[in-house]
Structure formats: structure tokens, C-alpha cells
Amino acid sequence: MFKFIFGCLMITNCVVAQAEFIDRGNNFVYDTEQNITWVADLSVFSTLLANDQNIVSKILAKTPTIANSGYISYDVASPNGVLTNYTLTADDFGSKRMTVFGAAAFANYVSLGGFDDWRIAGNLYFDKLGNFTNELKYLMSEGFGYGKTPTQENTNTINLFNAQSFYDDAFWLTSQLDSIGGNGTASYVNTSGTISLGSSTAINRLNVMLVRNGDTLPVPEPQTFTMLMAGLGLIGFVQRRKKLNS
């Protein structure tokens, strides 16, 4: 009996260790490699807009201004790197895409599955091989197999995200203006032809995906795990005693 339970635990651990994208339900997908949870909707804004035509007004009410991160951008002057505010309007939003300011306000507004700490996907980082990449590029290249020969795992991930239509689109990578490409621009990932990192004028409208750090499943408390292992050990001990007595 104990060997059976131990074997089951080992198999479960192996499956979890090998998986990269796990369906958590509620349209959430957990990325074990990057330790983030994706909203598995590549057009999440248009989906929410279809269900609530007043969503833009609600976003503007919650976040009427966004801090400009220190560059001169159109009517938002920030001399000497002093933060100033960009005032949002309905023009920052389209039916699917939005300006980088609208994207930041949208992420600040959204509450899904009881979580309100969603952010714009696309943090930049160096991977294990030292390559400069970002969260979205990893999802599209390693998860979807874009630009490669897709594997069955890639097909499964595409199905989790319903991602057949993500090609030929561009996604903001950050909620803050940055210096890539010059003043008044923000970084983005372009999926037209190849996956490329670029910059776009901040008031252009691009798509956005949302993520949150960590998993949506509660992490067991250490004492809970200890009790579980102690219980399994006791079961094994009892089964062994029974076997010896018989």
C-alpha cells in the first residue's frame, strides 16, 4: 500500500515538473517556467467590452491619469525626468487595442477570479542561457511553437489559449514609457512574420495580454505538507505491521 501511494506521489511530481503550461480553469493558465499565471484570452479587453459596454467609463473613473515615466510625450511634458501625469480619455481605447496608457489603466482596473493584481504581460529578462527575452516572446516561441516545427505540446498550449488567431498582431510589453526607440515610445512584441521586440509611439493602439505573478492555486502551508507526509508514513507503517503479523 505504501509503495503504491509513494509511486503515485512520484508520478504526480514528475508530471508537474515536466509541464510548462497548466490549465487552472476560469480561463487561467499557469506557466511553471516563468511562475506567472496568464489570462488565456489574447483579446481579453474586447471580450470584457462585449460583456460590459461601460467598461471604458469605469476604467477612466478608477484611473483618470497615468504617470509618465520621464520623457516628453506629446502634450505631456516632463522636463529633467520629473514625473508628470497623462490624462486618459476614451480615445485611448478601441474595440480591441489601446494606447500604452490605456493598457496600464486597463490592467489596474481588471479583477478576474478574485484577483486584482493583474499586470501587462511582457516583463523583460535574461533567460537561463543568457538571452534577452520577455514573457510574451517565451509564450509564443516555447509555448505556441511560433517560428518552429510545432510539437504536440505546442498544440496543446495553443488550445489552452485558443491562440490560433494571435498571428499578425502586436502587444504592449510595459505599462511605462521607456527609452527604446526614443522619447514618447514604448516597447512591444510584434508577431507578424517573426517574433520581434520593437518600439511604438505611446498613443498608438496595440493589443495587450494580462498576467499575474505566481499561481492561482493556494500553496500548501509547510505544516500541512508535513502532516500529509506523516500521515502517509503512518499508513505505510500500519500496512507493514499487518503484513508481518499475517
C-alpha positions as CSV (number, residue, x, y, z in Angstrom):
1,M,0.0,0.0,0.0
2,F,2.8,2.4,1.0
3,K,4.7,1.6,-2.2
4,F,1.5,2.3,-4.2
5,I,1.0,5.7,-2.5
6,F,4.7,6.6,-2.9
7,G,4.6,5.7,-6.5
8,C,1.5,7.8,-7.1
9,L,3.2,10.8,-5.5
10,M,6.3,10.3,-7.6
11,I,4.3,10.1,-10.8
12,T,2.4,13.3,-9.9
13,N,5.6,15.1,-9.1
14,C,7.1,14.1,-12.4
15,V,4.1,15.2,-14.4
16,V,4.1,18.6,-12.7
17,A,7.8,19.0,-13.2
18,Q,7.6,18.3,-16.9
19,A,4.6,20.5,-17.6
20,E,5.1,24.1,-18.6
21,F,1.6,25.4,-19.1
22,I,-1.2,24.1,-16.8
23,D,-4.9,24.8,-17.2
24,R,-6.1,26.3,-13.9
25,G,-9.7,26.8,-15.1
26,N,-11.5,30.1,-15.1
27,N,-9.6,30.9,-18.3
28,F,-6.3,30.9,-16.4
29,V,-3.1,29.1,-17.5
30,Y,-0.2,28.7,-15.1
31,D,3.3,29.0,-16.6
32,T,5.6,26.9,-14.4
33,E,8.8,28.1,-16.1
34,Q,8.2,31.8,-15.5
35,N,6.0,31.3,-12.4
36,I,3.2,33.5,-13.7
37,T,-0.5,33.0,-14.5
38,W,-1.8,34.1,-17.9
39,V,-5.3,35.2,-18.7
40,A,-5.8,32.7,-21.6
41,D,-7.6,35.2,-23.8
42,L,-5.5,37.1,-26.4
43,S,-8.2,39.6,-26.8
44,V,-9.3,40.0,-23.2
45,F,-10.2,43.6,-23.5
46,S,-12.6,43.1,-26.4
47,T,-14.1,40.1,-24.6
48,L,-14.8,42.2,-21.5
49,L,-16.0,45.1,-23.6
50,A,-18.6,42.8,-25.3
51,N,-20.0,42.0,-21.9
52,D,-19.9,45.5,-20.5
53,Q,-20.2,48.4,-22.9
54,N,-19.5,50.8,-20.0
55,I,-16.1,49.3,-19.2
56,V,-14.1,52.3,-20.6
57,S,-16.0,54.7,-18.4
58,K,-15.3,52.5,-15.4
59,I,-11.6,52.3,-16.3
60,L,-11.4,56.1,-16.6
61,A,-13.2,56.6,-13.3
62,K,-10.7,54.3,-11.5
63,T,-7.6,55.6,-13.2
64,P,-8.1,59.0,-14.7
65,T,-4.3,59.7,-15.1
66,I,-1.2,57.6,-15.6
67,A,2.3,58.7,-14.5
68,N,4.6,59.5,-17.5
69,S,7.9,57.9,-16.7
70,G,10.1,60.9,-17.6
71,Y,10.1,61.5,-21.3
72,I,8.5,64.3,-23.4
73,S,5.5,62.7,-24.9
74,Y,3.1,64.9,-27.0
75,D,1.3,67.2,-24.6
76,V,2.8,65.5,-21.5
77,A,6.0,67.5,-20.7
78,S,8.3,66.0,-18.1
79,P,11.5,68.1,-18.1
80,N,14.5,66.9,-16.2
81,G,12.9,63.5,-15.7
82,V,10.2,64.8,-13.3
83,L,7.2,62.5,-13.4
84,T,4.0,64.1,-14.8
85,N,0.6,62.7,-15.4
86,Y,-1.1,61.7,-18.7
87,T,-4.8,62.3,-18.6
88,L,-6.7,59.4,-20.2
89,T,-9.7,59.8,-22.5
90,A,-12.0,57.4,-24.3
91,D,-9.7,57.9,-27.3
92,D,-7.1,55.7,-25.6
93,F,-9.3,52.7,-26.2
94,G,-10.5,51.0,-29.3
95,S,-12.7,47.9,-29.7
96,K,-9.6,45.6,-29.1
97,R,-6.5,47.7,-28.9
98,M,-5.4,50.6,-26.7
99,T,-2.6,53.1,-26.1
100,V,0.1,52.1,-23.6
101,F,-1.6,54.5,-21.2
102,G,-4.9,52.8,-21.7
103,A,-3.3,49.4,-21.3
104,A,-1.9,50.4,-17.9
105,A,-5.2,51.7,-16.8
106,F,-7.0,48.6,-18.0
107,A,-4.6,46.3,-16.1
108,N,-5.2,48.5,-13.0
109,Y,-9.0,48.1,-13.4
110,V,-9.3,44.4,-14.1
111,S,-10.4,41.9,-11.4
112,L,-10.7,38.3,-12.5
113,G,-11.2,35.2,-10.5
114,G,-11.0,37.1,-7.3
115,F,-7.5,38.5,-8.2
116,D,-6.9,42.2,-8.8
117,D,-3.1,42.2,-9.2
118,W,-3.0,41.6,-12.9
119,R,-0.5,43.5,-15.0
120,I,0.5,43.9,-18.6
121,A,2.4,40.8,-19.8
122,G,5.8,41.1,-21.2
123,N,8.4,41.8,-18.5
124,L,11.9,41.8,-20.0
125,Y,14.5,39.4,-18.6
126,F,17.5,37.2,-19.4
127,D,16.7,33.5,-19.7
128,K,18.8,30.6,-18.4
129,L,21.1,30.8,-21.5
130,G,21.7,34.5,-21.0
131,N,19.4,35.5,-23.9
132,F,17.5,38.8,-23.6
133,T,13.8,37.9,-23.9
134,N,10.4,38.7,-22.4
135,E,7.4,36.9,-21.1
136,L,5.3,37.2,-24.3
137,K,8.1,36.0,-26.6
138,Y,8.7,33.0,-24.4
139,L,5.0,32.1,-24.5
140,M,4.8,32.5,-28.3
141,S,8.1,30.7,-29.1
142,E,8.2,28.0,-26.5
143,G,4.5,27.7,-25.7
144,F,3.0,28.1,-29.1
145,G,6.0,26.9,-31.1
146,Y,5.8,30.0,-33.3
147,G,8.7,30.0,-35.8
148,K,9.4,26.4,-35.1
149,T,8.0,23.0,-36.1
150,P,5.1,22.7,-33.6
151,T,5.1,19.7,-31.2
152,Q,2.0,18.1,-29.7
153,E,2.8,20.1,-26.5
154,N,2.7,23.3,-28.6
155,T,-0.7,22.3,-30.0
156,N,-2.0,21.6,-26.5
157,T,-0.8,25.0,-25.3
158,I,-2.4,26.8,-28.3
159,N,-5.7,25.1,-27.5
160,L,-5.4,26.3,-23.9
161,F,-5.1,29.9,-25.0
162,N,-7.4,29.5,-28.1
163,A,-4.4,31.1,-29.8
164,Q,-4.9,30.2,-33.4
165,S,-5.6,33.9,-34.2
166,F,-2.6,35.5,-32.4
167,Y,-0.6,35.9,-35.6
168,D,-0.1,39.3,-37.2
169,D,-0.7,41.3,-34.0
170,A,1.3,43.5,-31.7
171,F,1.2,43.5,-27.9
172,W,2.4,46.2,-25.5
173,L,5.2,44.9,-23.1
174,T,5.1,47.5,-20.5
175,S,2.8,49.9,-18.6
176,Q,5.5,52.6,-18.5
177,L,7.1,54.6,-21.2
178,D,10.7,53.6,-21.9
179,S,13.6,54.8,-24.0
180,I,13.6,52.1,-26.6
181,G,13.2,53.9,-29.9
182,G,13.3,57.4,-28.4
183,N,11.1,59.7,-26.4
184,G,7.4,59.1,-26.4
185,T,7.6,55.4,-27.3
186,A,7.0,52.1,-25.5
187,S,8.2,48.6,-26.2
188,Y,6.1,45.9,-27.8
189,V,6.2,42.4,-29.3
190,N,5.3,42.0,-32.9
191,T,4.1,38.6,-34.1
192,S,3.8,39.5,-37.8
193,G,6.2,37.2,-39.7
194,T,8.6,36.7,-36.8
195,I,8.5,37.4,-33.1
196,S,10.4,40.7,-32.7
197,L,10.9,43.3,-30.0
198,G,10.3,46.8,-31.1
199,S,9.0,50.2,-30.1
200,S,5.9,52.1,-31.0
201,T,4.5,55.6,-30.4
202,A,2.8,55.5,-27.0
203,I,-0.5,56.8,-28.3
204,N,-0.7,54.1,-31.0
205,R,-3.2,51.4,-30.2
206,L,-1.8,47.9,-29.7
207,N,-3.2,44.7,-28.1
208,V,-2.4,43.6,-24.5
209,M,-2.3,40.4,-22.6
210,L,-2.6,40.1,-18.8
211,V,-0.6,38.1,-16.3
212,R,-0.1,38.0,-12.5
213,N,2.9,36.7,-10.6
214,G,2.6,33.2,-9.1
215,D,-0.1,30.6,-9.3
216,T,-3.8,31.0,-8.8
217,L,-3.9,27.8,-6.6
218,P,-3.1,28.2,-2.9
219,V,0.3,27.0,-1.9
220,P,0.0,24.4,0.9
221,E,1.3,25.6,4.2
222,P,4.6,23.8,5.3
223,Q,2.8,22.3,8.3
224,T,0.1,20.9,6.0
225,F,2.7,19.2,3.9
226,T,4.5,17.8,6.9
227,M,1.2,16.4,8.3
228,L,0.5,14.8,4.9
229,M,3.8,13.1,4.8
230,A,3.5,12.0,8.4
231,G,0.1,10.5,7.6
232,L,1.4,8.6,4.6
233,G,4.3,7.3,6.8
234,L,1.8,6.1,9.4
235,I,-0.3,4.3,6.7
236,G,2.9,2.6,5.5
237,F,3.9,1.6,9.0
238,V,0.4,0.1,9.7
239,Q,0.4,-1.8,6.4
240,R,3.8,-3.2,7.1
241,R,2.8,-4.4,10.6
242,K,-0.3,-6.0,9.2
243,K,1.9,-7.8,6.6
244,L,4.3,-9.0,9.3
245,N,1.5,-10.2,11.6
246,S,-0.1,-12.2,8.9
